[in-house]
Amino acid sequence: MKISVLTDNHAGSHFQAEHGLSYFIEFEGRKLLFDTGQSDLFLRNARIMGVNPSDADMIILSHGHFDHGNGLGHLSGGKLICHPACFSARFRKHDHTYIGLKYSIDVLSARFSLQTSERPFPIAENIIFLGGIPRLSDFESLKTPFALDDGSPDYIDDDSAIALITDKGLFVITGCAHSGIVNTLEHAKKVSGHDQIFGIMGGFHLKENNRQTKETINYLRQQGVRHILPSHCTELPALAAFHEAFGIKQIRTGDVLNF
């Protein structure tokens, strides 16, 4: 398995960064583009890395936020999968800034072969799009800074992830994990039928070293997860707690990870 970080919040040498996430994943002969950031930056970084995102067998959109999906406007053709609620109109509560996708379902349906699924969807024999993630823990997804266009709270019900089934266990990749890392991993275990978690990578959406961060760290310890790679929307207090617990390294644009 090889993961190339095309876009992340922090820049590596010779690369630029933006608030967003995009990974190019190579696994068991399949190539996947997981999210596209908010601009064409993922393409510019990919060229430097010698990666061609157009080679992807499938594009996966983790959820319908601008910093994960607006880069889709710089691609066309191929298969795209996401949760149907990705196309919701959504805003920040405090200033009503629009943070949803720039493109409607009609626009993306015209550009791509679009598959939407609320339920888990097998992309390949050992690759699963997790669909909607149940919110079962008592410390995750309890409040939200976001609202839908009717003013109701937006808990990002379209938040999803992918599970790669390896011979060492599940490797799960998240965009922001608005559902919570524990909820996401428990869902991945149930959907895949595999209990061992080999790795977790992506946005963890943890902002402080609070109960949710501590409970997440305890869970990952108990599960014996070997690779813990928070990035993107995981802020410094939480990253510091993960560094103290697991000795993590910061993920940067331009990183290439082999497992």
C-alpha positions in Angstrom: 0.0 0.0 0.0 1.3 3.4 -1.0 -0.3 6.7 0.0 0.8 10.0 -1.7 -0.3 13.2 0.2 -1.3 15.6 -2.6 -2.8 18.2 -0.4 -2.8 18.8 3.4 -2.7 21.8 5.7 1.0 21.7 6.1 3.6 22.0 3.3 6.6 19.7 2.8 9.7 20.7 0.9 9.0 21.9 -2.7 5.3 21.7 -2.2 2.4 24.1 -1.4 -0.3 23.6 1.1 -3.9 24.7 1.6 -6.6 24.0 4.1 -7.8 20.7 2.6 -7.0 17.1 2.0 -6.3 14.9 -1.0 -4.6 11.5 -1.0 -3.6 9.2 -3.9 -3.8 5.6 -2.8 -2.3 2.6 -4.5 -3.5 -0.7 -3.1 -3.7 -4.2 -4.6 -3.4 -3.0 -8.1 -6.1 -0.3 -7.6 -5.6 3.5 -7.7 -7.9 5.7 -5.7 -8.1 9.5 -5.4 -9.4 10.2 -2.0 -10.7 13.8 -1.8 -9.4 16.7 -4.0 -8.8 19.6 -1.6 -10.4 23.0 -2.4 -8.5 24.0 -5.6 -6.3 22.7 -8.3 -3.4 22.5 -5.9 -3.6 18.7 -5.6 -2.9 18.5 -9.3 0.0 20.9 -9.2 1.6 18.9 -6.3 0.8 15.7 -8.0 2.8 16.7 -11.1 5.9 17.4 -8.9 5.4 14.0 -7.3 5.0 12.2 -10.6 1.4 11.2 -9.8 -1.4 11.4 -12.3 -4.8 11.6 -10.5 -6.6 10.9 -13.7 -5.2 7.4 -13.5 -7.5 6.7 -10.5 -9.9 3.8 -10.9 -12.3 5.6 -8.5 -12.6 9.0 -6.9 -13.9 9.0 -3.3 -15.4 12.1 -1.7 -15.4 11.7 2.1 -18.0 14.4 2.7 -19.5 17.5 1.1 -17.2 20.3 2.4 -15.5 22.7 0.0 -12.0 21.8 1.3 -12.5 18.2 0.3 -14.5 18.4 -2.9 -14.1 21.7 -4.8 -11.0 20.4 -6.5 -13.4 18.1 -8.4 -14.0 21.0 -10.8 -10.5 20.5 -12.2 -11.2 16.9 -13.2 -13.6 15.2 -15.5 -14.4 11.6 -16.4 -14.1 8.4 -14.4 -16.0 7.1 -11.4 -16.9 9.1 -8.3 -18.6 7.8 -5.2 -20.0 9.7 -2.2 -22.9 9.8 0.2 -26.0 11.4 -1.3 -26.1 14.1 1.4 -22.8 15.5 0.2 -24.7 18.0 -1.9 -26.4 19.7 1.1 -26.2 23.5 1.4 -24.3 24.1 4.6 -22.8 27.0 6.6 -20.8 27.9 9.6 -23.1 29.0 12.4 -21.1 31.9 13.7 -20.9 33.9 10.4 -23.1 32.0 8.0 -20.1 31.4 5.6 -21.0 28.8 3.0 -18.8 25.7 3.3 -20.6 23.2 1.1 -19.5 22.0 -2.3 -19.3 24.5 -5.2 -20.8 21.9 -7.5 -24.3 20.5 -7.6 -25.2 16.8 -8.0 -26.3 17.6 -11.6 -23.0 19.2 -12.5 -20.9 16.3 -11.0 -23.2 13.7 -12.6 -22.5 15.3 -16.0 -18.7 15.3 -15.3 -18.3 11.8 -13.7 -20.0 8.4 -13.5 -21.5 9.3 -10.1 -22.4 6.6 -7.5 -24.1 7.7 -4.3 -24.6 5.4 -1.4 -25.8 5.8 2.2 -24.8 2.2 2.8 -21.4 0.5 2.7 -20.3 0.0 -0.9 -17.6 -2.4 -2.1 -15.2 -0.6 -4.4 -13.0 -3.8 -4.8 -12.6 -7.1 -3.1 -10.6 -5.5 -0.2 -11.7 -1.9 -0.4 -15.0 -0.7 1.1 -16.6 2.8 1.0 -18.2 2.9 4.5 -21.3 5.0 3.6 -23.1 6.7 6.5 -21.4 6.1 9.9 -23.6 5.5 13.0 -23.0 7.8 15.9 -22.9 5.3 18.8 -20.2 6.5 21.2 -21.1 8.8 24.1 -18.3 11.3 23.5 -18.3 11.9 19.7 -20.4 14.1 17.3 -22.3 15.6 20.2 -22.2 19.2 19.0 -21.5 21.0 15.7 -20.4 24.4 14.6 -22.3 24.0 11.3 -25.9 24.5 10.1 -28.0 23.6 7.1 -29.7 26.2 5.0 -32.9 25.9 7.1 -30.9 26.8 10.2 -31.0 23.3 11.7 -27.8 21.8 13.1 -25.6 20.0 10.5 -23.8 17.0 12.0 -22.4 16.1 8.6 -24.4 12.9 8.2 -22.6 12.3 4.9 -19.3 11.9 6.6 -17.7 8.7 5.4 -14.3 6.9 5.0 -12.8 3.9 3.3 -11.5 0.7 4.8 -8.7 -1.2 3.2 -8.5 -4.9 4.2 -4.9 -5.9 4.5 -3.3 -9.1 5.8 -2.4 -7.2 9.0 -5.8 -5.8 9.6 -7.9 -2.8 8.5 -6.4 0.4 7.3 -9.0 3.1 7.5 -8.7 6.5 5.7 -10.9 9.5 6.8 -11.4 12.9 5.4 -12.4 14.7 8.6 -14.0 12.0 10.7 -16.9 14.3 11.7 -18.6 11.1 12.9 -15.7 10.5 15.3 -12.7 8.2 14.9 -14.0 5.6 17.3 -17.4 5.5 15.6 -15.7 5.2 12.2 -13.4 2.4 13.2 -16.2 0.4 15.0 -18.3 0.8 11.8 -15.4 -0.4 9.6 -14.9 -3.4 11.8 -18.6 -4.3 11.6 -18.9 -3.8 7.9 -15.7 -5.6 7.0 -16.0 -8.5 9.5 -12.4 -7.8 10.6 -11.6 -6.8 14.2 -7.9 -6.0 13.9 -7.1 -2.4 13.0 -3.7 -1.9 11.4 -3.9 1.8 10.8 -5.9 5.0 10.8 -5.0 8.1 8.7 -6.6 11.3 7.8 -8.5 14.2 9.4 -9.5 13.4 13.0 -11.5 16.6 13.6 -10.1 16.9 17.2 -9.4 20.5 18.3 -8.5 20.2 22.0 -6.9 17.8 24.4 -10.4 17.2 25.8 -12.5 14.1 26.7 -13.0 13.1 23.1 -9.3 13.3 22.3 -8.4 11.3 25.5 -11.1 8.7 24.8 -9.9 8.3 21.2 -6.3 7.8 22.3 -7.4 5.2 24.9 -9.4 3.4 22.3 -6.5 3.3 19.8 -4.2 2.0 22.6 -6.7 -0.7 23.5 -7.0 -1.8 19.9 -3.2 -2.0 19.4 -3.3 0.2 16.3 0.2 0.2 14.7 -0.1 3.2 12.4 -1.8 6.4 13.7 -1.6 9.3 11.3 -3.8 12.3 12.2 -3.7 15.2 9.8 -5.7 18.1 8.2 -8.3 19.2 10.7 -6.5 17.8 13.8 -5.3 20.9 15.7 -2.2 21.4 17.7 -3.5 20.6 21.3 -4.8 17.2 20.0 -1.7 16.6 17.8 0.5 17.2 20.9 -1.6 14.7 22.9 -1.2 12.1 20.1 2.5 12.8 19.8 2.9 12.2 23.6 0.9 9.0 23.4 2.2 7.5 20.2 5.2 9.5 19.0 3.4 10.5 15.8 5.0 12.5 13.0 3.3 15.4 11.3 1.8 14.7 7.9 2.8 17.1 5.1 1.9 17.7 1.5 4.4 15.8 -0.6 4.7 12.9 1.9 4.7 9.4 0.4 3.9 6.6 2.8 4.5 2.9 2.2 3.0 0.2 4.4 
